[in-house]
Amino acid sequence: MSDITTTDLVAMFDAIGAMIEANKGHLCELDGVIGDADHGVTMSIGFTAVGLALADLDTATADPTAVFNTAAKSFLNAVGASSGPLYATAFMRAGAAVKGKPVLDRDAMVDAVAALAKGIQDRGKATRGEKTMVDAWLPGAEAAEAARAEGQPLAACLDAAAKAATEGAESTKAMLASKGRASRLGERSLGHMDPGAASAALMLKVMADHFAR
């Protein structure tokens, strides 16, 4: 596709919000097995706030960094749980990664995805294999960067990211949780997908589908 504008990014966040709303119940069910059963509701609250804040943004004058920063602040203000600081940091890092760019090309968008993943990893102090959303975000970002290195277009980079994130989320079923409430379950957490990884994979799938158009 052509360069990604501020309007395109706002539409992307709207699409993510709609997906979260549609999958809210499913995400809560996943969280109910190993957590507080509120992940879907929490993410819905966060992205509803993001959608409202971005609706007030003047896309004619705002740049992509402003979109990510607005998303960060509104998500954090709406969500006090762990997901709030994680995604606020992720969106701020993405905004910093594309600072000064009026529109985003393939490289800038892949950089933004990598910054999202790194922000979540740094803020959560998590590594791969701990049964968290990092197990979806990191493989997704790495796959996008690998596809870029091969000279693939943006759509292929994001498609690779979505597929790797989905595989990463699926892999959490075989992991013992070592972070958060799920870590208290020990071996009882085995066989269940991490809800944060599940929502991360869904988000990357929405991004891939959105920009494939």
N, C-alpha and C positions, 0 to 999 in steps of 0.2 A: 504494500500500500504506500501512499505518499506520506509525507511527514505528518507526525501526530501533533495536533493542535491542542490548545487548552480546552476547547470544546470537546474534542475527542476524549481527553482524559476525564472530564466531568461525566461524559456518557459512560465511560468505562466504570467509574465508581457507582453510577446509577445501576448498571447491569450487575455489578457485584452485590449491591444492596438487594436487588430483586431476587438474586439467586439465594442469598442468605435467608431472606424471608421465606422463600419456597422450601428451603431445607431446614428451617428452624427446628421443627419437630424431630427430624432425623438426627440432627446434631445433639439435641437434648437427650435423645434416647442413647446415643453413644456415650455421652457424658454421664448418664444415669448409672451406667454399669461400673465406671471407675472414678467418677467424680461427683460433682454437685448437681448434675442434671440441668445445668443452666447455660451451657456453652452457646447453644443456639439462640437463646433469649439475649444473652450478653452481646453476641455479635450483631444481632438484629438491632438492639438499642444503639450500638456504636455506629453501624452503617446508616441507620435512619438519621442519626444526628449529622453524619457526614453529608448525606444527600441534601438535608435542609440547609446546611451551611454553604455547600457548593451552589445551591440554587440561587443564593444571594451574591455569588461572586460575579463580577463583571468580566466575562470571558473575552471581551474585546480589548481589555487592558491588562488583565492578569496573565502571567506566564505559567508554564508547567510547574515551576517550583512553588508558586502561590497555591496551586491546586493541592499539591502534596502537603504543604504546610497547613493549609486550611483543614484538610482531612485529618491531619495529626492532632491539631488542637481540639477539633470538635469531637473526635473519637475519645480522646483522653478526658475531656470534660464530661462526656456522657457515661463512660465506663470506668468505674473505680477498681474493678477486679484486675487480675493479672494481665488479661488481654489488652486492657487499656494502655498501660505503659509500653507493652511490647509493640503493639501496632502504631502507637504514637511515635515511638523511636524509629520504627521501620519507615513510616511515611516521611519523617523528617530527614532521615538518611537518603531516601530516594530524592527528595527535594534538593538536598545538597549535591547529590550526584549529577543533577541536570541544571544546576544553577547557571544563570546567564543565557540559557538557550530559549529562544522564543518559541521554537517548535522542536520536536524530538524525532530523530531519525532512528534507524535500527540500532546503532551502537548505543545511543543515549538510552533507549528503552531497555536494552539488555543490561546496561549499567544500572538502571533504576531497579530492575528485578534483583540484581546482585546486591544492591544496597539494602533493599527490603529484607533479604535473607540475612545479611550480615547484621543489620540492626536488631532483628529479632534474636539472633544468636548471642550478640553481645549483651543486650539488655537482660535476656533470660539466663545468661551464663550457662548455656546448654551446649552439649556436643551431640553429634550423631550417635544414635543407638540408645538414647535415654527415654525414648517413647514420648516425644514432644512434637510440636509443630515444626521444629528444626529438621526433623526427619523427612519432612515434605519440602520445606523451603530450600534447604541446602542442595539436595539433588536437583530440584527444579532450576535453581540459579546456575548450577554447574552445567546442566544440560543445555541451557540457553547460551552460555558462554562457549561451550564446545561447538554448538551449531554455528554460532557466529564465526568462530575460528575457521570453520570449514567453508565459510563464504555463503552460508544459507541466508535467505531473506528473513525479515522480521517474523512473518507468519510461521515459518518453519522453526525459528528459534523458540517462539512461545509455545508452539505445539510440542516441541521436545521437552520444554520445561513442564508443561502440564502432564505429559505422560510420565516423566520421571518423578514428579511430585505424587502422582497417583500411585505409582509403584512404591514410593517411599512411605506413603500413608498406609498402604496395605502391609508393608513390612513391619509396622509397629505392632501388629497382632502377635508377632513372635517375640516381642521385647518385654522385659521386666521394667516396669516404671521406676524411675529413680528421682523424679521431680514431682512436686505438688502432692495433692491429696491421694492420687493414684499410687504413689510410692508406698503408702501404708498397707496396700493390699498384698504386696509381695507377689507370690506366684499366681494369686487370683487375678492379677491384671493380664496374665497371658491369655491369648486368644481373642483379645478385644482391641479394636482400632482406637488409637488416640484421637479424640474429637478435634483437637487443635490441628493435628495433621490432616484430618479429613476436611476441615473447612479451608485449610491452606491449599489443598489440592483442588478443591472446588473453585477457589478464587483464581488460581492460575489457569484453570480450564476456561473460566469466563473471559479472562484476559486474552487467551489464545483465540477463542471463538469471536470475540469482539473485534480484534484487529485483523483476523482473517477476512473479515468483510470489507 
